[in-house]
Amino acid sequence: MADFLGAPLPPRRADVRELEFVVLDLEMTGLDPRRDEIASIGYVVVRQRRVCLEQAHHRLIQIDGSVAQSATLHGIVDADLSNGIPLADALTHLL
């Protein structure tokens, strides 16, 4: 995490069309960050306005509880997460 937080930010006036960044998508079991869990993490690199699909990743995450009604929104069911990875591993890969 220290390496991630220590990375320099782009210049304030940088043209976003020329930057490389990551688009991140989290699927959650609900909207309360104190109670709900991350069920999946998806991300892709965008470089000079191009989506780099070869650098896209999706990880299902092991959770302690159930996805419950959130499955109606994201389509991830409890059985899908039985083969998920620990959240710490997914975050390490992301960072």
C-alpha positions as CSV (number, residue, x, y, z in Angstrom):
1,M,0.0,0.0,0.0
2,A,2.9,2.4,0.7
3,D,4.1,2.0,-2.9
4,F,0.6,2.7,-4.2
5,L,0.1,5.8,-2.0
6,G,3.6,7.0,-2.7
7,A,3.2,7.1,-6.5
8,P,3.1,10.6,-7.9
9,L,-0.1,12.1,-9.2
10,P,-0.3,13.4,-12.7
11,P,0.2,17.2,-13.2
12,R,-2.9,19.2,-12.4
13,R,-3.2,20.4,-15.9
14,A,-2.5,17.1,-17.6
15,D,-4.7,16.2,-20.5
16,V,-6.8,13.2,-19.4
17,R,-6.8,11.9,-23.0
18,E,-3.1,11.3,-22.6
19,L,-3.1,9.6,-19.2
20,E,-3.1,6.0,-18.2
21,F,-5.6,5.1,-15.5
22,V,-7.6,2.2,-14.2
23,V,-11.4,2.0,-14.3
24,L,-12.7,0.1,-11.3
25,D,-16.0,-1.7,-10.8
26,L,-17.0,-3.2,-7.4
27,E,-20.0,-5.4,-6.9
28,M,-21.3,-5.2,-3.3
29,T,-23.7,-7.2,-1.1
30,G,-25.4,-3.8,-0.3
31,L,-24.7,-0.1,0.1
32,D,-23.6,0.1,3.7
33,P,-19.7,-0.1,3.8
34,R,-19.8,-0.9,7.5
35,R,-22.0,-3.9,7.1
36,D,-21.8,-5.0,3.4
37,E,-19.0,-6.8,1.6
38,I,-17.3,-6.7,-1.8
39,A,-18.5,-9.6,-3.9
40,S,-16.4,-8.9,-7.0
41,I,-13.8,-6.6,-8.3
42,G,-13.4,-5.8,-12.0
43,Y,-11.0,-3.4,-13.6
44,V,-9.4,-2.4,-16.9
45,V,-6.5,-0.1,-17.9
46,V,-7.3,2.9,-20.2
47,R,-4.3,4.2,-22.0
48,Q,-4.6,7.3,-24.3
49,R,-8.3,6.9,-24.5
50,R,-8.1,3.2,-25.4
51,V,-9.5,0.4,-23.3
52,C,-6.8,-2.3,-23.0
53,L,-8.9,-5.4,-22.8
54,E,-5.8,-7.6,-22.5
55,Q,-5.3,-5.9,-19.1
56,A,-8.8,-6.4,-17.9
57,H,-9.3,-8.5,-14.8
58,H,-12.3,-9.8,-12.8
59,R,-12.1,-11.5,-9.4
60,L,-14.9,-13.1,-7.4
61,I,-14.4,-12.5,-3.7
62,Q,-15.0,-14.9,-0.8
63,I,-17.5,-13.4,1.6
64,D,-18.6,-14.3,5.1
65,G,-22.3,-13.9,4.6
66,S,-24.6,-14.0,1.6
67,V,-25.2,-11.8,-1.4
68,A,-28.9,-12.0,-0.5
69,Q,-31.1,-9.6,-2.5
70,S,-28.1,-7.9,-4.2
71,A,-27.9,-10.8,-6.6
72,T,-30.9,-9.4,-8.4
73,L,-28.7,-6.4,-9.4
74,H,-25.3,-7.9,-10.2
75,G,-26.2,-11.5,-10.9
76,I,-23.6,-13.0,-8.6
77,V,-25.0,-15.7,-6.4
78,D,-23.6,-17.3,-3.2
79,A,-22.5,-20.5,-5.1
80,D,-20.4,-18.3,-7.5
81,L,-18.4,-17.0,-4.5
82,S,-17.6,-20.4,-3.1
83,N,-14.6,-20.4,-5.6
84,G,-13.7,-16.8,-4.9
85,I,-10.4,-15.5,-3.6
86,P,-9.8,-13.7,-0.3
87,L,-10.4,-9.9,-0.5
88,A,-6.8,-9.2,0.6
89,D,-5.4,-11.2,-2.4
90,A,-7.7,-9.4,-4.8
91,L,-6.7,-6.0,-3.4
92,T,-3.0,-6.9,-3.6
93,H,-3.3,-7.8,-7.3
94,L,-5.3,-4.6,-8.0
95,L,-2.8,-2.4,-6.3
